[in-house]
Amino acid sequence: MSKFIMSLGDVAYEVLQLEAARRYITIQELLRAVIIPEWVEQYSAAQGTSPTHGTPANPIMKCQSCHKSILDRETWHLRYDDRAGKLGPVHDKCSKDTH
């Protein structure tokens, strides 16, 4: 089983914490059982691809800031979009450009 570490901003963590509490589950369970499956389904359907790693010919997600594809080996994170009311992927370099 593969493992990873995730860092979240305070606002994103609060959103996840509230949603997990509302469902009476842990944040880890929320991510594993709800957020990740829904995200994979949404982005693979939107791109017309199967859930595989991104390549220039097969992008699976787009940066919510610059709207360019996020490819393998590019660093990114999730950022909460108040207007959309959901988390979306953002290049780390795009976040640095706006601060």
Jmol script that loads the backbone (N, CA, C; Angstrom):
load data "model"
ATOM      1  N   MET A   1       0.841  -1.172   0.000  1.00  0.00           N
ATOM      2  CA  MET A   1       0.000   0.000   0.000  1.00  0.00           C
ATOM      3  C   MET A   1       0.887   1.237   0.000  1.00  0.00           C
ATOM      4  N   SER A   2       0.593   2.147  -0.914  1.00  0.00           N
ATOM      5  CA  SER A   2       1.330   3.406  -0.971  1.00  0.00           C
ATOM      6  C   SER A   2       0.822   4.348   0.107  1.00  0.00           C
ATOM      7  N   LYS A   3       1.723   5.191   0.612  1.00  0.00           N
ATOM      8  CA  LYS A   3       1.365   6.181   1.628  1.00  0.00           C
ATOM      9  C   LYS A   3       1.894   7.531   1.201  1.00  0.00           C
ATOM     10  N   PHE A   4       1.280   8.584   1.712  1.00  0.00           N
ATOM     11  CA  PHE A   4       1.762   9.923   1.426  1.00  0.00           C
ATOM     12  C   PHE A   4       1.443  10.839   2.599  1.00  0.00           C
ATOM     13  N   ILE A   5       2.104  11.974   2.621  1.00  0.00           N
ATOM     14  CA  ILE A   5       1.863  12.989   3.632  1.00  0.00           C
ATOM     15  C   ILE A   5       1.247  14.190   2.930  1.00  0.00           C
ATOM     16  N   MET A   6       0.255  14.796   3.565  1.00  0.00           N
ATOM     17  CA  MET A   6      -0.415  15.940   2.968  1.00  0.00           C
ATOM     18  C   MET A   6      -0.375  17.110   3.946  1.00  0.00           C
ATOM     19  N   SER A   7      -0.070  18.272   3.430  1.00  0.00           N
ATOM     20  CA  SER A   7      -0.133  19.497   4.226  1.00  0.00           C
ATOM     21  C   SER A   7      -1.319  20.306   3.743  1.00  0.00           C
ATOM     22  N   LEU A   8      -2.062  20.882   4.679  1.00  0.00           N
ATOM     23  CA  LEU A   8      -3.225  21.691   4.334  1.00  0.00           C
ATOM     24  C   LEU A   8      -3.129  23.048   5.004  1.00  0.00           C
ATOM     25  N   GLY A   9      -3.669  24.037   4.344  1.00  0.00           N
ATOM     26  CA  GLY A   9      -3.797  25.340   4.976  1.00  0.00           C
ATOM     27  C   GLY A   9      -4.863  25.278   6.057  1.00  0.00           C
ATOM     28  N   ASP A  10      -4.861  26.240   6.944  1.00  0.00           N
ATOM     29  CA  ASP A  10      -5.801  26.252   8.062  1.00  0.00           C
ATOM     30  C   ASP A  10      -7.262  26.231   7.602  1.00  0.00           C
ATOM     31  N   VAL A  11      -7.596  27.024   6.594  1.00  0.00           N
ATOM     32  CA  VAL A  11      -8.980  27.097   6.126  1.00  0.00           C
ATOM     33  C   VAL A  11      -9.409  25.762   5.527  1.00  0.00           C
ATOM     34  N   ALA A  12      -8.566  25.173   4.689  1.00  0.00           N
ATOM     35  CA  ALA A  12      -8.893  23.878   4.077  1.00  0.00           C
ATOM     36  C   ALA A  12      -9.063  22.811   5.144  1.00  0.00           C
ATOM     37  N   TYR A  13      -8.199  22.834   6.159  1.00  0.00           N
ATOM     38  CA  TYR A  13      -8.294  21.848   7.234  1.00  0.00           C
ATOM     39  C   TYR A  13      -9.608  22.025   8.002  1.00  0.00           C
ATOM     40  N   GLU A  14      -9.984  23.262   8.270  1.00  0.00           N
ATOM     41  CA  GLU A  14     -11.239  23.514   8.979  1.00  0.00           C
ATOM     42  C   GLU A  14     -12.437  23.011   8.182  1.00  0.00           C
ATOM     43  N   VAL A  15     -12.415  23.220   6.868  1.00  0.00           N
ATOM     44  CA  VAL A  15     -13.502  22.736   6.011  1.00  0.00           C
ATOM     45  C   VAL A  15     -13.600  21.214   6.106  1.00  0.00           C
ATOM     46  N   LEU A  16     -12.449  20.526   5.987  1.00  0.00           N
ATOM     47  CA  LEU A  16     -12.451  19.070   6.084  1.00  0.00           C
ATOM     48  C   LEU A  16     -12.889  18.608   7.468  1.00  0.00           C
ATOM     49  N   GLN A  17     -12.427  19.296   8.492  1.00  0.00           N
ATOM     50  CA  GLN A  17     -12.765  18.919   9.861  1.00  0.00           C
ATOM     51  C   GLN A  17     -14.272  19.040  10.098  1.00  0.00           C
ATOM     52  N   LEU A  18     -14.874  20.114   9.630  1.00  0.00           N
ATOM     53  CA  LEU A  18     -16.315  20.302   9.790  1.00  0.00           C
ATOM     54  C   LEU A  18     -17.110  19.267   9.005  1.00  0.00           C
ATOM     55  N   GLU A  19     -16.679  18.996   7.780  1.00  0.00           N
ATOM     56  CA  GLU A  19     -17.387  17.998   6.960  1.00  0.00           C
ATOM     57  C   GLU A  19     -17.270  16.605   7.560  1.00  0.00           C
ATOM     58  N   ALA A  20     -16.105  16.255   8.055  1.00  0.00           N
ATOM     59  CA  ALA A  20     -15.920  14.944   8.688  1.00  0.00           C
ATOM     60  C   ALA A  20     -16.782  14.843   9.950  1.00  0.00           C
ATOM     61  N   ALA A  21     -16.804  15.885  10.748  1.00  0.00           N
ATOM     62  CA  ALA A  21     -17.611  15.873  11.972  1.00  0.00           C
ATOM     63  C   ALA A  21     -19.098  15.745  11.641  1.00  0.00           C
ATOM     64  N   ARG A  22     -19.530  16.418  10.589  1.00  0.00           N
ATOM     65  CA  ARG A  22     -20.932  16.350  10.172  1.00  0.00           C
ATOM     66  C   ARG A  22     -21.326  14.921   9.807  1.00  0.00           C
ATOM     67  N   ARG A  23     -20.366  14.159   9.276  1.00  0.00           N
ATOM     68  CA  ARG A  23     -20.629  12.777   8.868  1.00  0.00           C
ATOM     69  C   ARG A  23     -20.259  11.759   9.951  1.00  0.00           C
ATOM     70  N   TYR A  24     -19.762  12.254  11.087  1.00  0.00           N
ATOM     71  CA  TYR A  24     -19.328  11.388  12.192  1.00  0.00           C
ATOM     72  C   TYR A  24     -18.226  10.419  11.768  1.00  0.00           C
ATOM     73  N   ILE A  25     -17.265  10.934  11.001  1.00  0.00           N
ATOM     74  CA  ILE A  25     -16.102  10.144  10.575  1.00  0.00           C
ATOM     75  C   ILE A  25     -14.845  10.988  10.779  1.00  0.00           C
ATOM     76  N   THR A  26     -13.679  10.353  10.637  1.00  0.00           N
ATOM     77  CA  THR A  26     -12.421  11.083  10.762  1.00  0.00           C
ATOM     78  C   THR A  26     -12.091  11.776   9.438  1.00  0.00           C
ATOM     79  N   ILE A  27     -11.161  12.719   9.500  1.00  0.00           N
ATOM     80  CA  ILE A  27     -10.720  13.388   8.273  1.00  0.00           C
ATOM     81  C   ILE A  27     -10.092  12.370   7.324  1.00  0.00           C
ATOM     82  N   GLN A  28      -9.318  11.434   7.866  1.00  0.00           N
ATOM     83  CA  GLN A  28      -8.708  10.405   7.023  1.00  0.00           C
ATOM     84  C   GLN A  28      -9.782   9.589   6.302  1.00  0.00           C
ATOM     85  N   GLU A  29     -10.821   9.210   7.007  1.00  0.00           N
ATOM     86  CA  GLU A  29     -11.909   8.453   6.377  1.00  0.00           C
ATOM     87  C   GLU A  29     -12.617   9.291   5.320  1.00  0.00           C
ATOM     88  N   LEU A  30     -12.814  10.575   5.610  1.00  0.00           N
ATOM     89  CA  LEU A  30     -13.440  11.471   4.644  1.00  0.00           C
ATOM     90  C   LEU A  30     -12.617  11.553   3.366  1.00  0.00           C
ATOM     91  N   LEU A  31     -11.314  11.740   3.515  1.00  0.00           N
ATOM     92  CA  LEU A  31     -10.437  11.818   2.343  1.00  0.00           C
ATOM     93  C   LEU A  31     -10.459  10.523   1.546  1.00  0.00           C
ATOM     94  N   ARG A  32     -10.303   9.399   2.239  1.00  0.00           N
ATOM     95  CA  ARG A  32     -10.194   8.102   1.570  1.00  0.00           C
ATOM     96  C   ARG A  32     -11.514   7.655   0.941  1.00  0.00           C
ATOM     97  N   ALA A  33     -12.627   7.849   1.628  1.00  0.00           N
ATOM     98  CA  ALA A  33     -13.893   7.293   1.167  1.00  0.00           C
ATOM     99  C   ALA A  33     -14.755   8.263   0.359  1.00  0.00           C
ATOM    100  N   VAL A  34     -14.527   9.570   0.519  1.00  0.00           N
ATOM    101  CA  VAL A  34     -15.404  10.539  -0.136  1.00  0.00           C
ATOM    102  C   VAL A  34     -14.641  11.469  -1.082  1.00  0.00           C
ATOM    103  N   ILE A  35     -13.710  12.231  -0.526  1.00  0.00           N
ATOM    104  CA  ILE A  35     -13.044  13.290  -1.301  1.00  0.00           C
ATOM    105  C   ILE A  35     -12.265  12.726  -2.487  1.00  0.00           C
ATOM    106  N   ILE A  36     -11.379  11.778  -2.236  1.00  0.00           N
ATOM    107  CA  ILE A  36     -10.534  11.253  -3.324  1.00  0.00           C
ATOM    108  C   ILE A  36     -11.362  10.558  -4.402  1.00  0.00           C
ATOM    109  N   PRO A  37     -12.287   9.643  -4.061  1.00  0.00           N
ATOM    110  CA  PRO A  37     -13.084   9.017  -5.126  1.00  0.00           C
ATOM    111  C   PRO A  37     -13.902  10.027  -5.943  1.00  0.00           C
ATOM    112  N   GLU A  38     -14.506  11.009  -5.272  1.00  0.00           N
ATOM    113  CA  GLU A  38     -15.278  12.022  -5.999  1.00  0.00           C
ATOM    114  C   GLU A  38     -14.377  12.871  -6.892  1.00  0.00           C
ATOM    115  N   TRP A  39     -13.202  13.222  -6.384  1.00  0.00           N
ATOM    116  CA  TRP A  39     -12.266  14.032  -7.159  1.00  0.00           C
ATOM    117  C   TRP A  39     -11.793  13.278  -8.399  1.00  0.00           C
ATOM    118  N   VAL A  40     -11.415  12.010  -8.231  1.00  0.00           N
ATOM    119  CA  VAL A  40     -10.952  11.207  -9.368  1.00  0.00           C
ATOM    120  C   VAL A  40     -12.058  11.086 -10.407  1.00  0.00           C
ATOM    121  N   GLU A  41     -13.267  10.821  -9.945  1.00  0.00           N
ATOM    122  CA  GLU A  41     -14.400  10.696 -10.868  1.00  0.00           C
ATOM    123  C   GLU A  41     -14.651  12.004 -11.607  1.00  0.00           C
ATOM    124  N   GLN A  42     -14.639  13.112 -10.880  1.00  0.00           N
ATOM    125  CA  GLN A  42     -14.897  14.422 -11.482  1.00  0.00           C
ATOM    126  C   GLN A  42     -13.847  14.784 -12.516  1.00  0.00           C
ATOM    127  N   TYR A  43     -12.564  14.658 -12.164  1.00  0.00           N
ATOM    128  CA  TYR A  43     -11.509  15.094 -13.070  1.00  0.00           C
ATOM    129  C   TYR A  43     -11.272  14.122 -14.215  1.00  0.00           C
ATOM    130  N   SER A  44     -11.454  12.830 -14.002  1.00  0.00           N
ATOM    131  CA  SER A  44     -11.278  11.894 -15.115  1.00  0.00           C
ATOM    132  C   SER A  44     -12.429  12.036 -16.097  1.00  0.00           C
ATOM    133  N   ALA A  45     -13.652  12.288 -15.600  1.00  0.00           N
ATOM    134  CA  ALA A  45     -14.799  12.483 -16.488  1.00  0.00           C
ATOM    135  C   ALA A  45     -14.671  13.791 -17.263  1.00  0.00           C
ATOM    136  N   ALA A  46     -14.222  14.843 -16.587  1.00  0.00           N
ATOM    137  CA  ALA A  46     -14.085  16.148 -17.234  1.00  0.00           C
ATOM    138  C   ALA A  46     -13.028  16.124 -18.328  1.00  0.00           C
ATOM    139  N   GLN A  47     -11.989  15.331 -18.131  1.00  0.00           N
ATOM    140  CA  GLN A  47     -10.905  15.266 -19.100  1.00  0.00           C
ATOM    141  C   GLN A  47     -11.100  14.138 -20.117  1.00  0.00           C
ATOM    142  N   GLY A  48     -12.107  13.289 -19.904  1.00  0.00           N
ATOM    143  CA  GLY A  48     -12.328  12.164 -20.813  1.00  0.00           C
ATOM    144  C   GLY A  48     -11.231  11.131 -20.717  1.00  0.00           C
ATOM    145  N   THR A  49     -10.654  10.974 -19.530  1.00  0.00           N
ATOM    146  CA  THR A  49      -9.545  10.043 -19.340  1.00  0.00           C
ATOM    147  C   THR A  49      -9.876   9.064 -18.237  1.00  0.00           C
ATOM    148  N   SER A  50      -9.096   8.016 -18.188  1.00  0.00           N
ATOM    149  CA  SER A  50      -9.181   7.124 -17.041  1.00  0.00           C
ATOM    150  C   SER A  50      -8.276   7.688 -15.961  1.00  0.00           C
ATOM    151  N   PRO A  51      -8.477   7.311 -14.695  1.00  0.00           N
ATOM    152  CA  PRO A  51      -7.649   7.877 -13.624  1.00  0.00           C
ATOM    153  C   PRO A  51      -6.222   7.345 -13.662  1.00  0.00           C
ATOM    154  N   THR A  52      -5.362   8.018 -14.428  1.00  0.00           N
ATOM    155  CA  THR A  52      -3.952   7.650 -14.531  1.00  0.00           C
ATOM    156  C   THR A  52      -3.114   8.873 -14.233  1.00  0.00           C
ATOM    157  N   HIS A  53      -1.812   8.704 -14.175  1.00  0.00           N
ATOM    158  CA  HIS A  53      -0.935   9.842 -13.936  1.00  0.00           C
ATOM    159  C   HIS A  53      -0.998  10.803 -15.107  1.00  0.00           C
ATOM    160  N   GLY A  54      -0.868  12.098 -14.814  1.00  0.00           N
ATOM    161  CA  GLY A  54      -0.935  13.106 -15.855  1.00  0.00           C
ATOM    162  C   GLY A  54       0.310  13.125 -16.723  1.00  0.00           C
ATOM    163  N   THR A  55       0.109  13.298 -17.992  1.00  0.00           N
ATOM    164  CA  THR A  55       1.184  13.494 -18.961  1.00  0.00           C
ATOM    165  C   THR A  55       0.710  14.601 -19.887  1.00  0.00           C
ATOM    166  N   PRO A  56       1.586  15.189 -20.686  1.00  0.00           N
ATOM    167  CA  PRO A  56       1.116  16.241 -21.579  1.00  0.00           C
ATOM    168  C   PRO A  56      -0.032  15.799 -22.480  1.00  0.00           C
ATOM    169  N   ALA A  57      -0.032  14.533 -22.903  1.00  0.00           N
ATOM    170  CA  ALA A  57      -1.087  14.043 -23.778  1.00  0.00           C
ATOM    171  C   ALA A  57      -2.322  13.610 -22.995  1.00  0.00           C
ATOM    172  N   ASN A  58      -2.193  13.447 -21.676  1.00  0.00           N
ATOM    173  CA  ASN A  58      -3.282  12.921 -20.878  1.00  0.00           C
ATOM    174  C   ASN A  58      -3.392  13.670 -19.543  1.00  0.00           C
ATOM    175  N   PRO A  59      -3.738  14.976 -19.569  1.00  0.00           N
ATOM    176  CA  PRO A  59      -3.820  15.705 -18.309  1.00  0.00           C
ATOM    177  C   PRO A  59      -5.032  15.245 -17.512  1.00  0.00           C
ATOM    178  N   ILE A  60      -4.881  15.140 -16.192  1.00  0.00           N
ATOM    179  CA  ILE A  60      -6.026  14.726 -15.392  1.00  0.00           C
ATOM    180  C   ILE A  60      -6.491  15.809 -14.443  1.00  0.00           C
ATOM    181  N   MET A  61      -5.754  16.900 -14.313  1.00  0.00           N
ATOM    182  CA  MET A  61      -6.243  17.989 -13.487  1.00  0.00           C
ATOM    183  C   MET A  61      -5.652  19.313 -13.953  1.00  0.00           C
ATOM    184  N   LYS A  62      -6.397  20.365 -13.666  1.00  0.00           N
ATOM    185  CA  LYS A  62      -5.973  21.701 -14.064  1.00  0.00           C
ATOM    186  C   LYS A  62      -5.856  22.585 -12.840  1.00  0.00           C
ATOM    187  N   CYS A  63      -4.848  23.417 -12.863  1.00  0.00           N
ATOM    188  CA  CYS A  63      -4.625  24.390 -11.794  1.00  0.00           C
ATOM    189  C   CYS A  63      -5.790  25.383 -11.779  1.00  0.00           C
ATOM    190  N   GLN A  64      -6.356  25.624 -10.598  1.00  0.00           N
ATOM    191  CA  GLN A  64      -7.480  26.555 -10.473  1.00  0.00           C
ATOM    192  C   GLN A  64      -7.040  28.009 -10.581  1.00  0.00           C
ATOM    193  N   SER A  65      -5.724  28.250 -10.562  1.00  0.00           N
ATOM    194  CA  SER A  65      -5.223  29.616 -10.654  1.00  0.00           C
ATOM    195  C   SER A  65      -4.857  29.976 -12.099  1.00  0.00           C
ATOM    196  N   CYS A  66      -3.976  29.172 -12.718  1.00  0.00           N
ATOM    197  CA  CYS A  66      -3.519  29.488 -14.075  1.00  0.00           C
ATOM    198  C   CYS A  66      -4.257  28.697 -15.156  1.00  0.00           C
ATOM    199  N   HIS A  67      -5.036  27.701 -14.749  1.00  0.00           N
ATOM    200  CA  HIS A  67      -5.837  26.860 -15.648  1.00  0.00           C
ATOM    201  C   HIS A  67      -4.992  26.008 -16.592  1.00  0.00           C
ATOM    202  N   LYS A  68      -3.726  25.792 -16.243  1.00  0.00           N
ATOM    203  CA  LYS A  68      -2.871  24.895 -17.021  1.00  0.00           C
ATOM    204  C   LYS A  68      -2.879  23.527 -16.362  1.00  0.00           C
ATOM    205  N   SER A  69      -2.568  22.488 -17.136  1.00  0.00           N
ATOM    206  CA  SER A  69      -2.540  21.123 -16.609  1.00  0.00           C
ATOM    207  C   SER A  69      -1.464  20.973 -15.545  1.00  0.00           C
ATOM    208  N   ILE A  70      -1.767  20.186 -14.533  1.00  0.00           N
ATOM    209  CA  ILE A  70      -0.778  19.823 -13.522  1.00  0.00           C
ATOM    210  C   ILE A  70      -0.258  18.445 -13.915  1.00  0.00           C
ATOM    211  N   LEU A  71       1.020  18.376 -14.189  1.00  0.00           N
ATOM    212  CA  LEU A  71       1.622  17.164 -14.720  1.00  0.00           C
ATOM    213  C   LEU A  71       2.434  16.435 -13.662  1.00  0.00           C
ATOM    214  N   ASP A  72       2.838  15.199 -14.002  1.00  0.00           N
ATOM    215  CA  ASP A  72       3.695  14.431 -13.097  1.00  0.00           C
ATOM    216  C   ASP A  72       4.903  15.263 -12.709  1.00  0.00           C
ATOM    217  N   ARG A  73       5.334  15.110 -11.480  1.00  0.00           N
ATOM    218  CA  ARG A  73       6.516  15.746 -10.896  1.00  0.00           C
ATOM    219  C   ARG A  73       6.345  17.245 -10.638  1.00  0.00           C
ATOM    220  N   GLU A  74       5.195  17.831 -10.998  1.00  0.00           N
ATOM    221  CA  GLU A  74       4.940  19.219 -10.633  1.00  0.00           C
ATOM    222  C   GLU A  74       4.350  19.225  -9.229  1.00  0.00           C
ATOM    223  N   THR A  75       4.791  20.172  -8.421  1.00  0.00           N
ATOM    224  CA  THR A  75       4.275  20.244  -7.057  1.00  0.00           C
ATOM    225  C   THR A  75       3.003  21.078  -7.041  1.00  0.00           C
ATOM    226  N   TRP A  76       2.032  20.621  -6.246  1.00  0.00           N
ATOM    227  CA  TRP A  76       0.745  21.291  -6.173  1.00  0.00           C
ATOM    228  C   TRP A  76       0.114  21.013  -4.823  1.00  0.00           C
ATOM    229  N   HIS A  77      -0.960  21.717  -4.532  1.00  0.00           N
ATOM    230  CA  HIS A  77      -1.706  21.526  -3.294  1.00  0.00           C
ATOM    231  C   HIS A  77      -3.167  21.859  -3.559  1.00  0.00           C
ATOM    232  N   LEU A  78      -4.016  21.542  -2.597  1.00  0.00           N
ATOM    233  CA  LEU A  78      -5.424  21.886  -2.708  1.00  0.00           C
ATOM    234  C   LEU A  78      -5.665  23.222  -2.016  1.00  0.00           C
ATOM    235  N   ARG A  79      -6.479  24.051  -2.637  1.00  0.00           N
ATOM    236  CA  ARG A  79      -6.835  25.345  -2.062  1.00  0.00           C
ATOM    237  C   ARG A  79      -8.366  25.454  -2.076  1.00  0.00           C
ATOM    238  N   TYR A  80      -8.914  25.961  -0.997  1.00  0.00           N
ATOM    239  CA  TYR A  80     -10.363  26.121  -0.911  1.00  0.00           C
ATOM    240  C   TYR A  80     -10.795  27.359  -1.674  1.00  0.00           C
ATOM    241  N   ASP A  81     -11.757  27.185  -2.567  1.00  0.00           N
ATOM    242  CA  ASP A  81     -12.311  28.287  -3.343  1.00  0.00           C
ATOM    243  C   ASP A  81     -13.641  28.679  -2.716  1.00  0.00           C
ATOM    244  N   ASP A  82     -13.686  29.857  -2.088  1.00  0.00           N
ATOM    245  CA  ASP A  82     -14.906  30.307  -1.408  1.00  0.00           C
ATOM    246  C   ASP A  82     -16.089  30.411  -2.359  1.00  0.00           C
ATOM    247  N   ARG A  83     -15.861  30.942  -3.552  1.00  0.00           N
ATOM    248  CA  ARG A  83     -16.947  31.109  -4.511  1.00  0.00           C
ATOM    249  C   ARG A  83     -17.527  29.776  -4.959  1.00  0.00           C
ATOM    250  N   ALA A  84     -16.651  28.818  -5.277  1.00  0.00           N
ATOM    251  CA  ALA A  84     -17.110  27.504  -5.739  1.00  0.00           C
ATOM    252  C   ALA A  84     -17.537  26.622  -4.575  1.00  0.00           C
ATOM    253  N   GLY A  85     -17.038  26.932  -3.389  1.00  0.00           N
ATOM    254  CA  GLY A  85     -17.386  26.149  -2.215  1.00  0.00           C
ATOM    255  C   GLY A  85     -16.757  24.774  -2.187  1.00  0.00           C
ATOM    256  N   LYS A  86     -15.557  24.647  -2.807  1.00  0.00           N
ATOM    257  CA  LYS A  86     -14.890  23.352  -2.828  1.00  0.00           C
ATOM    258  C   LYS A  86     -13.384  23.529  -2.936  1.00  0.00           C
ATOM    259  N   LEU A  87     -12.679  22.425  -2.713  1.00  0.00           N
ATOM    260  CA  LEU A  87     -11.231  22.416  -2.856  1.00  0.00           C
ATOM    261  C   LEU A  87     -10.871  22.185  -4.316  1.00  0.00           C
ATOM    262  N   GLY A  88      -9.787  22.821  -4.760  1.00  0.00           N
ATOM    263  CA  GLY A  88      -9.314  22.617  -6.121  1.00  0.00           C
ATOM    264  C   GLY A  88      -7.801  22.600  -6.148  1.00  0.00           C
ATOM    265  N   PRO A  89      -7.213  21.905  -7.128  1.00  0.00           N
ATOM    266  CA  PRO A  89      -5.749  21.829  -7.211  1.00  0.00           C
ATOM    267  C   PRO A  89      -5.146  23.138  -7.707  1.00  0.00           C
ATOM    268  N   VAL A  90      -3.976  23.488  -7.138  1.00  0.00           N
ATOM    269  CA  VAL A  90      -3.262  24.702  -7.523  1.00  0.00           C
ATOM    270  C   VAL A  90      -1.772  24.389  -7.542  1.00  0.00           C
ATOM    271  N   HIS A  91      -1.072  24.823  -8.606  1.00  0.00           N
ATOM    272  CA  HIS A  91       0.386  24.699  -8.635  1.00  0.00           C
ATOM    273  C   HIS A  91       0.981  25.429  -7.432  1.00  0.00           C
ATOM    274  N   ASP A  92       2.007  24.868  -6.840  1.00  0.00           N
ATOM    275  CA  ASP A  92       2.691  25.575  -5.759  1.00  0.00           C
ATOM    276  C   ASP A  92       3.250  26.901  -6.265  1.00  0.00           C
ATOM    277  N   LYS A  93       3.777  26.909  -7.495  1.00  0.00           N
ATOM    278  CA  LYS A  93       4.360  28.142  -8.037  1.00  0.00           C
ATOM    279  C   LYS A  93       3.301  29.227  -8.242  1.00  0.00           C
ATOM    280  N   CYS A  94       2.066  28.847  -8.519  1.00  0.00           N
ATOM    281  CA  CYS A  94       0.989  29.859  -8.676  1.00  0.00           C
ATOM    282  C   CYS A  94       0.670  30.508  -7.347  1.00  0.00           C
ATOM    283  N   SER A  95       0.706  29.744  -6.274  1.00  0.00           N
ATOM    284  CA  SER A  95       0.444  30.304  -4.948  1.00  0.00           C
ATOM    285  C   SER A  95       1.549  31.258  -4.537  1.00  0.00           C
ATOM    286  N   LYS A  96       2.789  30.949  -4.903  1.00  0.00           N
ATOM    287  CA  LYS A  96       3.919  31.816  -4.559  1.00  0.00           C
ATOM    288  C   LYS A  96       3.841  33.125  -5.330  1.00  0.00           C
ATOM    289  N   ASP A  97       3.312  33.053  -6.585  1.00  0.00           N
ATOM    290  CA  ASP A  97       3.202  34.255  -7.402  1.00  0.00           C
ATOM    291  C   ASP A  97       2.167  35.234  -6.851  1.00  0.00           C
ATOM    292  N   THR A  98       1.143  34.726  -6.135  1.00  0.00           N
ATOM    293  CA  THR A  98       0.080  35.592  -5.666  1.00  0.00           C
ATOM    294  C   THR A  98       0.328  36.150  -4.284  1.00  0.00           C
ATOM    295  N   HIS A  99       1.384  35.706  -3.588  1.00  0.00           N
ATOM    296  CA  HIS A  99       1.644  36.183  -2.222  1.00  0.00           C
ATOM    297  C   HIS A  99       2.794  37.129  -2.175  1.00  0.00           C
TER     298      HIS A  99
END
end "model"
wireframe off; spacefill off
backbone 0.3
color backbone group
